[in-house]
Amino acid sequence: MSKASTKRAPGRPPAGKDGLAVTETYVQTTLRLEPETKVLLDALTRLLGKPQREVTGEALVSYAEGLKLSDRELLRGLLNRGD
């Protein structure tokens, strides 16, 4: 018996665990980072086993939660404006 050849779609396979991440729905942005910050980001992604977008997203949430109350209220107002 011969092995049946499995046809694969051309191109890169989908990202994420089991190819389930739909990254095309995410907003793309570009950041310029200090070299030390990039090294830290790379180390955190390896340590946590998470993609850069998750590490930076969680870092932003943590940063926002650490703001003083008056700044968090201003931030909430900016987020609710929908601009």
C-alpha distances in whole Angstrom, upper triangle without the diagonal:
4,7,9,12,15,18,22,25,27,30,31,29,32,34,35,33,30,31,33,37,38,40,41,44,45,49,48,51,52,54,56,56,58,56,57,56,52,52,52,50,47,48,48,45,43,45,45,41,42,42,45,46,46,48,51,51,52,54,56,56,57,60,61,62,64,66,70,70,72,69,67,69,69,65,65,67,66,62,64,65,62,63
4,6,9,12,15,18,22,24,27,27,26,29,31,32,31,28,28,31,34,36,37,38,41,43,46,45,48,49,51,53,53,55,53,54,53,49,49,50,47,45,46,46,42,41,43,42,39,40,40,43,44,44,46,48,48,49,52,54,54,55,58,59,59,62,64,67,68,70,67,64,67,67,63,63,65,63,60,61,63,59,60
4,6,9,12,15,19,21,23,24,23,25,28,29,27,24,25,27,30,32,34,35,37,39,42,42,45,45,48,49,50,52,50,50,49,46,45,46,44,41,42,42,39,37,40,39,35,36,36,39,40,40,42,45,45,46,48,50,50,52,54,55,56,58,60,64,64,66,63,61,63,63,59,59,61,59,56,58,59,56,56
4,6,9,13,16,18,21,22,21,23,26,27,26,22,23,26,29,30,32,32,35,37,40,40,43,44,46,48,49,51,49,50,49,45,45,46,43,41,42,42,38,37,39,39,35,35,35,38,38,39,41,43,43,44,47,48,49,50,53,54,54,57,59,62,63,65,62,59,61,61,58,57,59,57,54,55,57,53,54
4,6,9,13,15,18,19,18,21,24,25,24,21,21,24,26,27,29,30,33,34,37,37,40,41,43,45,45,48,46,47,46,42,42,43,41,38,39,40,36,35,37,37,33,33,32,35,36,36,39,41,41,42,45,46,47,48,50,52,52,55,57,60,61,62,59,57,59,59,55,55,57,55,52,53,54,51,51
4,6,10,12,15,16,15,17,20,22,21,17,17,20,23,24,26,26,29,31,34,33,36,38,40,42,43,45,43,44,43,40,40,41,38,35,37,37,33,32,35,34,30,30,29,32,33,33,36,38,38,39,41,43,43,45,47,48,49,51,53,57,57,59,56,53,55,55,52,51,53,51,48,50,51,47,48
4,7,9,12,14,13,16,19,21,21,18,17,19,22,22,24,24,27,29,32,31,34,35,38,40,41,44,42,43,42,38,39,40,37,34,36,36,33,32,35,34,30,30,28,31,31,32,35,36,36,38,40,41,42,44,46,47,48,50,52,56,56,58,55,52,54,54,50,50,52,49,46,48,49,45,46
4,6,9,10,9,12,15,18,18,15,13,16,18,19,20,21,24,25,28,27,31,32,34,36,37,40,38,40,38,35,35,36,33,31,33,33,29,29,32,31,27,26,25,28,28,29,31,33,33,35,37,38,39,41,43,43,45,47,49,52,53,54,51,49,51,50,47,46,48,46,43,45,45,42,42
4,7,8,8,11,14,17,18,15,13,15,17,17,18,18,21,23,25,25,28,29,32,34,36,38,37,39,37,34,35,36,32,30,33,32,29,29,32,30,27,26,24,26,26,27,30,31,31,33,36,36,37,39,41,42,43,45,47,51,51,52,49,47,49,48,44,44,46,43,40,42,43,39,39
4,7,8,11,14,18,19,17,14,17,18,17,18,18,21,23,25,24,27,27,30,32,34,36,35,37,35,32,33,34,31,29,32,32,28,28,32,31,27,26,24,26,25,27,30,31,31,33,35,36,37,39,41,41,43,45,47,50,51,52,49,47,49,48,44,44,46,43,40,42,43,39,39
4,6,9,12,15,17,16,13,16,16,15,15,15,19,20,22,20,23,24,27,29,30,33,31,33,32,28,29,31,28,26,28,29,25,25,29,28,24,23,20,22,22,24,27,27,28,30,32,33,34,36,37,38,40,42,43,47,48,49,45,44,46,45,41,41,43,40,38,40,40,36,36
4,7,9,12,14,13,10,13,13,13,13,13,17,18,20,18,21,22,24,26,27,30,29,30,29,25,26,27,24,22,25,25,21,22,25,24,20,19,17,19,19,21,23,24,25,27,29,29,31,33,34,35,37,39,40,44,45,46,43,41,43,42,38,39,41,38,35,37,38,35,35
4,6,9,11,10,7,10,11,11,12,13,16,17,20,19,22,23,25,28,29,31,30,31,29,26,27,28,24,22,25,24,21,21,24,23,19,18,16,18,18,20,22,24,24,26,28,29,30,32,33,34,36,38,40,43,44,45,42,40,42,42,38,38,40,38,35,37,38,34,35
4,7,9,8,4,7,7,8,9,10,13,14,17,17,20,21,24,26,27,30,29,30,28,25,26,26,23,22,24,23,19,20,23,21,17,16,14,16,16,17,20,21,21,23,25,26,27,29,31,31,33,35,37,40,41,42,39,37,39,38,35,34,37,34,31,33,34,31,31
4,7,8,5,7,5,7,7,10,12,12,15,15,18,19,21,24,24,27,26,27,25,22,23,23,19,18,20,19,15,16,19,17,14,12,10,13,12,13,16,18,18,19,22,23,23,25,27,28,29,32,33,37,38,39,36,34,36,36,32,32,34,32,29,31,33,29,30
4,6,5,6,5,8,9,12,13,13,16,17,19,21,22,25,25,27,27,27,24,22,22,22,19,17,19,17,14,15,17,15,11,10,9,12,12,12,14,17,16,17,20,21,22,23,26,27,27,30,32,35,36,38,35,32,35,35,31,31,33,32,28,30,32,29,30
4,5,6,7,11,12,15,16,16,20,20,23,24,25,28,28,30,29,29,27,24,24,24,21,19,20,19,15,16,17,15,11,11,11,15,15,14,16,19,18,19,22,23,23,25,27,28,29,31,33,37,37,39,37,34,36,37,33,33,35,34,31,33,35,32,33
4,6,8,11,13,16,17,18,22,22,25,27,28,31,31,33,32,32,30,27,28,27,24,23,24,22,19,19,20,18,15,14,14,18,18,17,20,22,22,22,25,27,27,28,31,32,32,34,37,40,41,43,40,37,39,40,36,36,38,37,33,35,37,34,35
4,6,8,10,13,14,15,19,19,22,24,26,29,29,32,31,31,29,26,27,27,23,22,24,22,19,19,21,19,16,15,14,17,16,16,19,21,21,22,25,26,26,28,30,31,32,34,36,40,40,42,39,36,38,39,35,34,37,35,32,33,35,32,33
4,6,9,12,12,14,17,18,21,24,26,29,29,32,32,32,29,27,28,27,24,23,24,23,19,20,22,19,16,15,14,17,16,15,18,20,19,20,23,24,24,26,29,29,30,32,34,37,38,39,37,34,36,36,32,31,34,32,29,30,32,29,30
4,6,9,9,10,14,15,18,20,22,25,26,29,28,29,26,24,25,24,21,20,22,20,17,19,20,18,15,12,11,14,12,12,16,17,16,17,20,21,21,23,25,26,27,29,31,34,35,36,33,31,33,33,29,28,31,29,26,27,29,26,27
4,6,6,8,11,13,16,19,21,25,26,29,29,30,27,25,27,26,22,22,24,23,19,21,23,21,18,15,13,15,13,14,17,18,16,19,21,21,22,24,26,26,27,30,31,35,35,36,33,31,32,32,28,28,30,28,24,26,27,24,25
4,5,5,9,9,13,15,18,21,22,26,26,27,24,22,24,23,20,19,22,20,17,20,22,19,17,14,11,12,10,12,15,15,14,17,19,19,20,23,24,24,26,28,30,33,33,34,31,29,31,30,26,26,28,26,23,25,26,23,23
4,5,8,9,13,15,19,22,24,27,28,29,26,24,26,26,22,22,25,24,21,23,25,23,21,18,15,15,13,15,18,18,17,20,22,21,22,25,26,26,28,30,31,35,35,35,32,30,32,31,27,27,28,26,23,25,25,22,22
4,7,9,13,16,19,23,24,28,29,30,26,25,27,27,23,23,26,24,21,24,26,23,22,18,16,16,13,14,18,17,15,18,21,20,20,23,24,24,26,28,29,32,32,33,30,27,29,28,24,24,25,23,20,21,22,18,19
4,6,10,13,15,19,21,24,25,26,23,21,24,23,19,20,23,21,18,22,23,21,20,16,13,13,10,11,15,14,12,15,17,16,17,20,21,21,23,25,26,29,29,30,27,25,26,25,22,22,23,21,18,20,21,17,18
4,7,10,13,17,19,22,24,25,22,20,23,23,19,21,24,22,20,23,25,22,22,18,15,14,10,13,15,13,12,16,17,15,17,20,20,20,22,25,25,28,28,28,25,23,25,24,20,20,22,19,16,18,19,15,15
4,7,10,14,16,20,21,23,19,18,21,21,17,18,22,20,18,21,24,22,21,17,14,12,10,13,15,13,13,16,17,16,18,21,21,21,23,25,26,29,30,30,26,25,27,25,22,23,24,21,19,21,21,18,17
4,7,10,13,16,18,20,17,15,19,19,16,17,21,19,18,21,23,22,21,18,15,12,10,14,15,12,12,16,16,14,17,20,19,19,22,24,24,27,28,28,24,23,25,24,20,22,23,19,18,21,21,18,17
4,7,10,13,15,17,14,13,16,17,14,16,19,19,17,20,23,22,22,19,15,12,11,15,15,12,14,17,16,15,18,20,19,20,23,24,24,28,29,29,25,25,27,25,22,24,25,22,21,24,24,21,19
4,6,10,12,14,11,10,14,14,12,14,17,17,16,19,21,21,21,18,15,12,12,15,14,11,13,16,14,14,17,19,17,18,22,22,22,25,27,27,24,23,26,24,21,23,25,21,21,24,24,22,20
4,7,9,12,10,9,13,14,12,14,17,18,17,20,22,22,23,20,18,14,15,18,16,13,16,18,16,16,20,20,19,20,24,23,23,27,29,29,25,25,28,26,23,26,27,24,24,27,27,25,23
4,6,8,6,6,10,10,10,12,14,15,15,18,19,20,21,19,17,13,14,17,15,12,15,17,15,15,19,19,17,19,22,22,22,25,28,28,24,25,28,26,23,26,28,25,24,28,28,27,25
4,5,5,6,9,10,11,12,14,15,17,19,20,21,22,21,19,16,17,19,17,15,18,19,16,17,21,20,18,21,24,22,23,26,29,29,26,26,30,28,25,28,30,27,27,31,31,30,28
4,5,5,6,9,10,11,12,14,15,17,18,20,21,20,18,15,18,20,17,16,19,20,18,19,23,22,20,23,26,25,26,29,32,32,29,29,33,31,29,31,33,30,30,34,34,33,31
4,5,5,6,9,10,11,12,14,16,16,18,20,19,18,15,18,19,16,15,19,19,16,18,21,20,19,22,24,22,24,27,30,31,28,28,31,30,28,31,33,30,30,34,34,33,32
4,5,5,6,9,10,10,12,14,15,16,18,17,16,12,15,16,13,11,15,15,13,14,18,17,15,19,21,20,21,24,27,28,25,25,28,27,24,27,29,27,26,30,31,30,29
4,5,5,6,8,10,11,12,14,15,16,15,13,10,13,15,12,11,15,16,14,15,19,18,18,21,23,22,23,27,30,31,27,27,30,29,26,29,31,28,27,31,32,30,29
4,5,5,6,9,10,11,12,14,15,15,14,12,15,16,13,13,17,17,15,18,21,20,19,23,24,23,25,29,31,33,29,29,33,32,29,31,34,31,30,34,35,33,32
4,5,5,6,9,10,10,12,14,13,13,11,14,14,11,11,15,14,12,15,18,16,16,19,21,20,22,25,28,30,27,26,30,29,26,28,31,29,28,32,33,32,31
4,5,5,6,9,10,10,12,11,10,7,10,11,8,8,12,12,10,13,15,15,15,18,20,20,21,25,28,29,26,25,28,28,25,27,29,27,26,29,31,29,28
4,5,5,6,9,10,10,10,9,8,11,12,10,11,14,15,13,16,19,18,19,22,23,23,25,29,31,33,29,29,32,31,28,30,33,30,29,32,34,32,31
4,6,5,6,9,10,11,11,10,14,14,11,12,16,15,14,17,19,18,19,22,23,23,25,29,31,33,30,29,33,32,29,31,34,32,30,34,35,34,34
4,5,5,6,8,8,9,8,11,10,7,10,13,11,11,14,16,15,16,19,20,20,22,26,28,30,27,26,29,30,26,28,31,29,27,31,33,31,31
4,6,5,5,5,6,6,9,9,7,9,12,12,12,15,16,16,18,20,21,22,24,28,30,32,29,27,31,31,27,28,31,29,27,31,32,31,31
4,6,5,7,9,9,13,12,10,13,16,15,15,18,20,19,21,24,24,25,27,31,33,35,32,31,34,34,31,32,35,33,31,34,36,34,34
4,6,8,11,11,14,13,11,14,16,14,14,18,19,18,20,23,23,23,26,29,31,34,31,29,33,34,30,31,35,33,31,34,36,35,35
4,5,9,10,12,10,8,12,13,12,13,16,17,16,18,21,21,21,24,28,29,32,29,27,31,31,28,29,32,31,28,31,34,32,33
4,7,9,12,10,9,13,14,13,15,18,19,18,21,23,23,24,27,31,32,34,32,30,33,33,30,30,34,32,29,32,35,33,33
4,7,8,6,7,10,11,11,12,15,16,16,18,20,21,22,25,28,30,32,29,27,30,30,27,27,30,29,26,29,31,29,29
4,5,5,6,9,10,11,13,15,16,17,18,20,21,23,25,29,30,32,29,27,30,30,26,27,29,27,25,28,29,27,27
4,5,5,6,8,10,10,12,14,15,16,18,20,21,23,27,28,30,26,25,28,27,24,25,27,25,23,26,28,25,25
4,6,5,6,9,10,11,12,14,15,16,18,20,21,25,26,28,24,23,25,25,21,22,24,22,20,23,24,22,22
4,6,5,6,8,10,11,12,14,15,16,18,20,24,25,27,24,22,24,24,21,21,24,22,20,23,25,23,23
4,5,5,6,9,10,10,12,14,15,16,19,22,24,26,23,21,24,24,21,22,25,23,21,24,26,24,25
4,5,5,6,9,10,10,12,14,15,17,21,22,24,20,19,22,22,18,19,22,20,18,22,23,22,22
4,5,5,6,9,10,11,12,14,16,20,21,22,19,17,20,20,16,17,20,18,15,19,20,19,19
4,5,5,6,9,10,11,12,15,18,19,21,19,16,19,20,17,17,20,19,17,20,22,21,22
4,5,5,6,9,10,11,13,16,18,20,17,15,19,19,16,17,20,19,17,21,23,22,22
4,5,5,6,9,10,11,15,16,17,14,13,16,16,12,14,17,15,14,17,19,18,19
4,5,5,6,9,10,14,14,16,14,11,14,15,12,12,16,15,13,16,18,18,19
4,5,5,6,9,12,14,16,14,12,15,16,13,14,18,17,16,19,21,21,22
4,5,5,7,10,13,14,11,10,14,14,12,14,17,16,15,18,20,21,21
4,5,5,9,10,12,9,7,10,11,8,10,13,13,12,15,17,18,18
4,6,8,9,12,10,7,11,12,10,11,15,15,14,16,19,20,21
4,7,9,11,10,8,12,14,12,13,17,17,17,19,22,23,23
4,6,8,6,6,9,10,9,11,14,14,15,17,19,21,21
4,6,5,6,9,10,11,12,14,15,16,18,20,22,23
4,5,5,6,9,10,10,12,14,15,16,19,21,22
4,5,5,6,9,10,11,13,14,15,17,20,20
4,5,5,6,9,10,10,12,14,15,18,18
4,5,5,6,9,10,10,12,14,16,17
4,5,5,6,9,10,11,13,15,17
4,5,5,6,9,10,11,14,14
4,5,5,6,9,10,12,12
4,5,5,6,9,11,12
4,5,5,6,9,11
4,5,5,7,8
4,6,6,8
4,5,8
4,6
4
